[in-house]
């Protein structure tokens, strides 16, 4: 390991420079994960006519991947707590999802495509619980919200939501969508090598030995974990429904060209969430997790409403997409920061796997199928009405959260 990125000592938290390097590399790695995951969504306007996919098919592709993703999040989070090992499972899962991207590029039928995406969910689901558990161990708690926001949202949205449509759509138009998936699988191999070379295995938490006897139900009894799991169901549903149906809606219903209008609208989502990765989480470090969790879901309603009804200037629609998608900035809060601040150190990966896995298995797996069936039955706007209801419900549920931000809690204790 280069001296420039070496931890200060194995008995204490590593140096600030190493902490920044750790967060940056984990963010890059998860960004590559989402680049692969988003590839099918941004290429769907090209894939759908080629494979004659229906709305239900599109929903099943998104839902099936979320289902297997959730199982991996449950399993890998708990397994890494039990083993007390983070680095090796992270490297293996990174290599595995690259192989699944290559498999997706070989698909010539819906069945093969479905199988490839389900395998990719298995490979990718454990990446974020393990990454967040590394951050909890290695990063100063005062910067935990910002660090987890950057790790989960910065790379994933910069690469998955911004770079993916900008690179993959033109590449697929020029060389075919099959080859675009081969391209998407390459960066993860480089990321796995960097993790192996430059990251240390974090110290095992003192309470990790208890993970062998702690059941997942005991973690779920923690109030914030339970509420965050419910919010995850709602907002993962919002996210997956948007990913699955927005590109086709913009192209086929709103009439935007895939390589120009649609591409930039989708890229705007990536810019919004990339900025939100540190802006929203950083704000929560200062004013608290709870008020941010309440406000942002309500703002998310403007995105589906704008996609359906706004007929004004294109630049104004870009702004609606930008501000509406800022809702995504709260994902690290309910999936990582709040749960990790609500349980003992030895149960962090289990709690994170529970919040992420619950959202994916219930919200991510079933919501796109329901939305696809609703679209086939009642029209192309139904998925976006569903998004509106999910966002409002999440904002209301966030009122039940207990505040966990260290700075806010210290200020309250000092004032009492």
C-alpha positions as CSV (number, residue, x, y, z in Angstrom):
1,X,0.0,0.0,0.0
2,X,1.3,3.5,-0.9
3,X,2.5,5.5,2.1
4,X,0.3,8.4,0.9
5,X,-2.8,6.4,1.7
6,X,-1.6,4.4,4.7
7,X,-3.7,4.4,7.9
8,X,-2.1,6.1,11.0
9,X,-2.2,2.9,13.1
10,X,-4.2,-0.4,13.3
11,X,-5.3,0.5,16.8
12,X,-7.0,3.8,15.9
13,X,-8.9,5.4,13.1
14,X,-6.8,5.9,10.1
15,X,-5.5,9.3,8.9
16,X,-7.9,11.8,7.4
17,X,-6.1,11.3,4.0
18,X,-6.7,7.6,4.1
19,X,-10.4,8.1,5.2
20,X,-10.9,10.4,2.1
21,X,-9.2,7.8,-0.1
22,X,-11.4,5.0,1.3
23,X,-14.6,6.9,0.7
24,X,-13.6,7.9,-2.8
25,X,-12.6,4.4,-3.9
26,X,-15.8,2.9,-2.4
27,X,-17.8,5.6,-4.1
28,X,-16.1,4.8,-7.4
29,X,-16.7,1.1,-7.0
30,X,-20.4,1.5,-6.2
31,X,-20.6,3.9,-9.2
32,X,-19.4,1.1,-11.4
33,X,-22.0,-1.2,-9.9
34,X,-24.7,1.3,-10.8
35,X,-23.2,1.9,-14.2
36,X,-23.8,-1.8,-14.9
37,X,-27.2,-1.8,-13.2
38,X,-28.4,1.3,-15.1
39,X,-27.2,0.1,-18.4
40,X,-30.3,-1.9,-19.1
41,X,-32.6,1.0,-18.1
42,X,-30.9,3.6,-20.3
43,X,-30.7,1.2,-23.2
44,X,-34.3,0.0,-22.9
45,X,-35.6,2.1,-25.8
46,X,-33.2,0.1,-28.0
47,X,-33.6,-3.3,-26.2
48,X,-37.4,-3.3,-26.0
49,X,-38.2,-3.4,-29.7
50,X,-35.4,-5.8,-30.5
51,X,-36.7,-8.4,-28.0
52,X,-40.4,-7.4,-28.2
53,X,-40.7,-6.6,-24.5
54,X,-44.0,-5.6,-22.9
55,X,-44.6,-3.4,-19.9
56,X,-44.7,-6.4,-17.7
57,X,-41.5,-7.7,-19.2
58,X,-39.8,-4.4,-18.4
59,X,-41.2,-4.5,-14.8
60,X,-40.0,-8.1,-14.3
61,X,-36.5,-7.3,-15.4
62,X,-36.2,-4.5,-12.8
63,X,-38.1,-6.4,-10.2
64,X,-36.2,-9.7,-10.5
65,X,-32.9,-8.0,-10.2
66,X,-34.0,-6.1,-7.1
67,X,-35.2,-9.4,-5.6
68,X,-31.9,-11.2,-6.0
69,X,-30.1,-7.9,-5.0
70,X,-32.1,-8.0,-1.7
71,X,-31.2,-11.6,-0.9
72,X,-27.5,-10.7,-1.4
73,X,-27.8,-7.6,0.8
74,X,-29.4,-9.7,3.6
75,X,-26.8,-12.5,3.2
76,X,-23.6,-10.6,2.7
77,X,-24.3,-8.0,5.3
78,X,-24.9,-10.6,8.0
79,X,-22.0,-12.8,6.7
80,X,-19.5,-10.0,6.8
81,X,-20.5,-9.3,10.5
82,X,-20.1,-12.9,11.4
83,X,-16.8,-13.3,9.6
84,X,-15.5,-9.9,10.6
85,X,-14.1,-9.5,7.1
86,X,-15.0,-6.8,4.6
87,X,-12.3,-6.5,2.0
88,X,-12.3,-10.0,0.4
89,X,-16.1,-10.2,0.0
90,X,-16.2,-6.8,-1.6
91,X,-13.5,-7.7,-4.2
92,X,-15.3,-11.0,-5.0
93,X,-18.7,-9.4,-5.5
94,X,-17.1,-6.6,-7.7
95,X,-15.6,-9.2,-10.0
96,X,-18.8,-11.2,-10.1
97,X,-21.0,-8.3,-11.3
98,X,-18.6,-7.5,-14.1
99,X,-19.0,-11.1,-15.4
100,X,-22.8,-10.7,-15.2
101,X,-22.6,-7.5,-17.4
102,X,-20.8,-9.6,-20.0
103,X,-23.6,-12.2,-19.8
104,X,-26.2,-9.5,-20.4
105,X,-24.5,-8.6,-23.6
106,X,-25.0,-12.2,-24.9
107,X,-28.8,-12.1,-24.4
108,X,-30.9,-12.9,-27.4
109,X,-34.2,-13.5,-25.6
110,X,-36.2,-12.2,-22.6
111,X,-35.5,-15.4,-20.6
112,X,-31.7,-15.1,-21.0
113,X,-31.8,-11.4,-20.2
114,X,-33.9,-12.0,-17.1
115,X,-31.5,-14.7,-15.9
116,X,-28.4,-12.5,-16.5
117,X,-30.0,-9.6,-14.5
118,X,-30.9,-11.9,-11.6
119,X,-27.4,-13.1,-11.4
120,X,-26.2,-9.5,-11.5
121,X,-28.4,-8.7,-8.5
122,X,-26.8,-11.6,-6.6
123,X,-23.4,-10.2,-7.3
124,X,-24.1,-6.6,-6.6
125,X,-26.4,-6.7,-3.6
126,X,-23.7,-7.1,-1.0
127,X,-21.5,-4.3,-2.2
128,X,-23.1,-1.4,-0.3
129,X,-23.7,-3.0,3.1
130,X,-20.1,-4.0,3.2
131,X,-18.9,-0.6,2.0
132,X,-20.9,1.2,4.6
133,X,-19.7,-1.1,7.4
134,X,-16.1,-0.2,6.4
135,X,-17.0,3.5,6.6
136,X,-18.5,3.1,10.1
137,X,-15.3,1.5,11.3
138,X,-12.8,3.8,9.5
139,X,-14.3,7.3,9.2
140,X,-14.7,9.9,12.0
141,X,-18.3,9.8,13.2
142,X,-18.6,13.6,12.8
143,X,-18.3,13.1,9.0
144,X,-20.1,9.9,8.8
145,X,-23.3,11.2,7.1
146,X,-21.3,13.0,4.5
147,X,-19.0,10.0,3.9
148,X,-21.8,7.6,3.6
149,X,-23.7,10.0,1.3
150,X,-20.7,10.3,-1.0
151,X,-20.0,6.5,-0.9
152,X,-23.5,5.6,-1.9
153,X,-24.7,8.5,-4.1
154,X,-21.8,10.3,-5.6
155,X,-20.2,7.6,-7.8
156,X,-23.4,5.8,-8.3
157,X,-25.2,8.8,-9.7
158,X,-22.2,10.3,-11.5
159,X,-21.5,7.1,-13.3
160,X,-24.9,5.3,-13.2
161,X,-27.2,8.2,-13.9
162,X,-25.1,10.7,-15.7
163,X,-22.2,8.9,-17.5
164,X,-24.2,5.8,-18.4
165,X,-26.8,7.5,-20.7
166,X,-24.1,9.9,-22.1
167,X,-21.8,7.0,-23.0
168,X,-23.9,3.9,-23.5
169,X,-26.7,5.4,-25.6
170,X,-24.4,6.8,-28.3
171,X,-22.2,3.7,-28.2
172,X,-25.3,1.4,-28.5
173,X,-26.6,3.5,-31.4
174,X,-23.3,3.1,-33.2
175,X,-22.3,-0.4,-32.3
176,X,-25.4,-2.2,-30.9
177,X,-26.8,-2.6,-27.4
178,X,-25.2,-6.0,-27.0
179,X,-21.7,-4.5,-27.3
180,X,-22.6,-1.7,-24.9
181,X,-23.0,-4.2,-22.1
182,X,-19.5,-5.6,-22.8
183,X,-18.2,-2.1,-22.5
184,X,-20.1,-1.6,-19.2
185,X,-18.4,-4.7,-17.6
186,X,-14.8,-3.7,-18.0
187,X,-14.3,-0.9,-15.3
188,X,-15.3,-3.1,-12.4
189,X,-12.2,-5.3,-12.9
190,X,-10.0,-2.3,-12.5
191,X,-11.9,-1.2,-9.4
192,X,-11.5,-4.7,-7.8
193,X,-7.7,-4.5,-8.4
194,X,-7.6,-1.0,-6.7
195,X,-9.5,-2.2,-3.7
196,X,-7.1,-5.2,-3.4
197,X,-4.0,-3.0,-3.6
198,X,-4.9,0.2,-1.7
199,X,-7.5,-0.6,1.0
200,X,-6.7,-2.3,4.3
201,X,-9.0,-4.8,6.0
202,X,-10.7,-2.7,8.7
203,X,-10.3,-3.7,12.4
204,X,-13.0,-6.1,13.6
205,X,-15.5,-4.2,15.8
206,X,-15.3,-5.0,19.5
207,X,-18.9,-6.1,19.5
208,X,-18.6,-8.2,16.3
209,X,-18.4,-11.5,18.2
210,X,-22.0,-11.0,19.3
211,X,-23.2,-11.0,15.7
212,X,-23.2,-14.8,15.8
213,X,-26.0,-14.9,18.3
214,X,-27.9,-11.8,17.3
215,X,-30.9,-12.5,15.1
216,X,-32.0,-10.2,12.3
217,X,-35.3,-9.8,14.2
218,X,-33.5,-8.3,17.2
219,X,-32.1,-5.7,14.9
220,X,-35.5,-5.0,13.4
221,X,-36.9,-4.3,16.8
222,X,-34.8,-1.1,16.9
223,X,-37.3,1.7,16.0
224,X,-35.2,3.6,13.5
225,X,-34.2,0.4,11.7
226,X,-37.9,-0.7,11.3
227,X,-38.9,2.8,10.1
228,X,-36.0,3.0,7.7
229,X,-36.9,-0.4,6.3
230,X,-40.4,0.8,5.6
231,X,-39.1,4.0,4.0
232,X,-36.8,1.9,1.9
233,X,-39.7,-0.1,0.6
234,X,-41.4,3.1,-0.5
235,X,-38.5,5.0,-2.0
236,X,-36.7,2.1,-3.6
237,X,-40.1,1.5,-5.3
238,X,-40.1,5.2,-6.4
239,X,-36.5,4.8,-7.7
240,X,-36.9,1.5,-9.6
241,X,-40.2,2.5,-11.2
242,X,-38.6,5.7,-12.5
243,X,-35.6,3.8,-13.8
244,X,-37.7,1.2,-15.5
245,X,-40.3,3.4,-17.2
246,X,-39.0,6.9,-17.5
247,X,-36.7,6.3,-20.5
248,X,-39.4,4.6,-22.6
249,X,-42.0,7.2,-21.5
250,X,-39.8,10.1,-22.6
251,X,-39.0,8.5,-25.9
252,X,-42.3,6.9,-26.9
253,X,-44.9,9.1,-25.2
254,X,-43.3,12.6,-24.8
255,X,-41.5,12.2,-28.2
256,X,-38.0,13.1,-27.1
257,X,-35.2,11.6,-29.3
258,X,-33.3,8.9,-27.4
259,X,-29.8,10.3,-28.3
260,X,-30.6,13.9,-27.5
261,X,-33.6,14.9,-25.4
262,X,-34.0,11.7,-23.4
263,X,-30.3,11.4,-22.9
264,X,-29.9,14.8,-21.3
265,X,-33.0,14.5,-19.1
266,X,-31.7,11.2,-17.7
267,X,-28.3,12.7,-17.3
268,X,-29.8,15.6,-15.3
269,X,-31.0,13.0,-12.8
270,X,-27.4,11.9,-12.4
271,X,-26.1,15.5,-11.9
272,X,-28.8,16.2,-9.3
273,X,-28.1,13.0,-7.3
274,X,-24.3,13.5,-7.6
275,X,-24.6,17.0,-6.0
276,X,-27.1,15.6,-3.5
277,X,-24.6,12.9,-2.4
278,X,-22.7,15.4,-0.3
279,X,-25.1,18.3,-0.1
280,X,-28.0,16.4,1.4
281,X,-26.0,14.2,3.7
282,X,-23.8,17.2,4.7
283,X,-26.9,19.2,5.5
284,X,-28.2,16.3,7.7
285,X,-24.9,16.4,9.7
286,X,-25.7,20.0,10.5
287,X,-29.4,20.3,11.0
288,X,-30.3,16.7,11.7
289,X,-31.3,13.5,9.8
290,X,-35.1,13.8,10.6
291,X,-36.0,17.1,9.0
292,X,-34.1,16.2,5.8
293,X,-35.8,12.9,5.7
294,X,-39.2,14.6,6.0
295,X,-38.7,17.4,3.4
296,X,-37.0,15.7,0.5
297,X,-39.6,13.0,-0.3
298,X,-42.3,15.7,-0.7
299,X,-40.1,17.5,-3.2
300,X,-39.8,14.3,-5.2
301,X,-43.4,14.6,-6.3
302,X,-42.5,17.3,-8.9
303,X,-40.5,14.9,-11.0
304,X,-43.3,12.5,-12.1
305,X,-45.8,15.4,-12.4
306,X,-43.4,17.3,-14.6
307,X,-42.7,14.3,-16.8
308,X,-46.4,13.8,-17.3
309,X,-47.7,17.3,-17.7
310,X,-45.1,20.0,-18.2
311,X,-45.2,21.5,-21.7
312,X,-43.0,24.5,-21.2
313,X,-39.4,25.1,-22.3
314,X,-37.0,22.2,-22.3
315,X,-34.6,23.9,-19.9
316,X,-37.4,24.3,-17.4
317,X,-38.1,20.6,-17.6
318,X,-34.5,19.9,-17.0
319,X,-34.8,22.0,-13.8
320,X,-37.9,20.0,-12.7
321,X,-35.9,16.8,-13.2
322,X,-32.9,18.2,-11.3
323,X,-34.8,19.4,-8.2
324,X,-37.3,16.5,-8.2
325,X,-34.6,13.9,-8.2
326,X,-32.9,15.5,-5.2
327,X,-35.1,13.1,-3.2
328,X,-32.4,10.5,-4.0
329,X,-30.0,12.4,-1.6
330,X,-31.8,10.8,1.4
331,X,-31.0,7.3,0.3
332,X,-27.8,7.0,2.2
333,X,-29.5,8.4,5.3
334,X,-32.2,5.7,5.6
335,X,-30.1,2.9,4.2
336,X,-26.9,3.5,6.1
337,X,-26.4,6.6,8.3
338,X,-29.5,6.4,10.5
339,X,-29.4,2.6,11.0
340,X,-25.7,2.6,11.7
341,X,-26.2,5.3,14.3
342,X,-29.0,3.3,15.9
343,X,-27.4,-0.1,16.6
344,X,-24.2,-1.5,18.2
345,X,-21.0,-1.6,16.1
346,X,-21.1,-5.4,15.7
347,X,-24.6,-5.2,14.1
348,X,-24.0,-2.4,11.6
349,X,-23.7,-4.5,8.5
350,X,-26.7,-6.6,9.5
351,X,-28.8,-3.5,10.1
352,X,-27.7,-2.0,6.7
353,X,-28.3,-5.3,4.9
354,X,-31.8,-5.3,6.5
355,X,-32.7,-1.8,5.4
356,X,-31.3,-2.2,1.9
357,X,-32.6,-5.8,1.5
358,X,-36.1,-5.0,2.6
359,X,-36.4,-2.1,0.2
360,X,-35.1,-4.2,-2.7
361,X,-37.1,-7.4,-2.0
362,X,-40.5,-5.7,-1.4
363,X,-40.2,-2.4,-3.1
364,X,-37.7,-3.1,-5.8
365,X,-38.9,-6.5,-6.7
366,X,-42.6,-6.0,-6.8
367,X,-43.2,-2.3,-7.6
368,X,-42.0,-2.4,-11.2
369,X,-44.1,-5.4,-12.0
370,X,-47.2,-3.7,-10.5
371,X,-46.4,-0.5,-12.3
372,X,-45.9,-2.4,-15.6
373,X,-49.2,-4.2,-15.2
374,X,-50.9,-0.9,-14.4
375,X,-49.3,0.7,-17.4
376,X,-50.6,-2.1,-19.7
377,X,-54.0,-1.9,-18.2
378,X,-54.6,1.9,-17.7
379,X,-52.1,3.8,-19.7
380,X,-48.5,5.0,-19.8
381,X,-48.9,7.6,-17.0
382,X,-49.8,5.0,-14.3
383,X,-46.2,4.4,-13.1
384,X,-45.8,8.1,-12.5
385,X,-48.9,8.4,-10.4
386,X,-47.6,5.5,-8.4
387,X,-44.3,7.4,-7.9
388,X,-46.3,10.4,-6.5
389,X,-48.1,8.3,-3.9
390,X,-44.8,6.6,-2.8
391,X,-43.0,9.9,-2.3
392,X,-45.8,11.4,-0.1
393,X,-46.1,8.2,2.0
394,X,-42.3,8.2,2.7
395,X,-42.4,11.9,3.8
396,X,-45.2,11.2,6.2
397,X,-43.5,8.1,7.6
398,X,-40.3,10.0,8.3
399,X,-42.0,12.0,11.0
400,X,-41.7,8.9,13.2
401,X,-37.9,8.8,13.0
402,X,-35.7,9.5,16.1
403,X,-32.9,12.0,15.6
404,X,-29.4,10.4,15.4
405,X,-27.1,13.1,14.1
406,X,-24.2,13.4,16.6
407,X,-23.9,17.2,16.3
408,X,-27.6,17.8,16.8
409,X,-27.8,15.4,19.7
410,X,-24.9,17.1,21.5
411,X,-26.5,20.5,21.0
412,X,-29.8,19.2,22.5
413,X,-28.0,17.6,25.4
414,X,-26.1,20.8,26.1
415,X,-29.3,22.8,26.0
416,X,-31.2,20.5,28.4
